């Protein structure tokens, strides 16, 4: 089972200018990833997500710029998101922007999912990676949060204070770089990738923008979204990622969250020669690969996050797939850097 996720090349807005500023050779780096300048000139071109990740990681390495993704994201604007960005400009407040992003993100990127969670006095803006094929997508994750910060600063009426930023990976730049950009405490090797703000900020209005064309924009996005709407594997993967760590995740519960019944979901899976167990296993193992390679999270905590009954069950499942225990695999991976 191999799922390819796509992303708009508009996510690379400003890439050529940044590479030039760092004395790099844009055509050469693009060519190494199978891309060309034409891809950058057509922002609605859909390119493989793993190619996007490779390009950002390669650029950071060749240009000796560990905060490459952050720089790129913080210098983009809402228009880098295409139609989704235009819809954001027609929302009433921050909450509406986030719920619209949650609903339509697949139009811009099929490989990620943004979720708003409110609890007590805080709101959690969380990013989930639907695609875990790439063990080091750290530059792209940081680009995504750089864009998120830029949007908060540029389209929200009033100053929004970020309480905390959490990354699941280990730092790839100096801690001072993150603190300077985000102006808050930054934690690494966490369970989630998310921004934490006070809940009342969700009601902040946007900067003098109109909501007149919002319905028409939503209709257009909904039409585009239908292209991905029957992607049952992506839908199930997203649900699993949202519920990892919750005991009892099963086909029946996932069907309920997808507003369907167990038998209908089974038929859809069978029609695509898929099974729920295989998707669950793949999500767990690929998520494990990512955390083991990109963070220093304790293996016991990782097994809990992945929803295993205990660490021995996790180790057994991982070893069947990788041929090594989680700790052995992490040690081998680190030795090759």
Helices and strands as residue ranges (DSSP letters): E 6-8, G 9-12, H 15-21, H 26-32, H 37-41, E 46-48, H 49-62, H 68-74, G 78-81, H 83-88, H 94-108, E 112-119, E 122-129, H 138-155, E 162-166, H 175-182, E 185-187, E 193-198, G 199-203, H 214-229, H 232-243, H 251-257, H 262-271, H 276-294, H 299-305, H 311-322, H 326-335
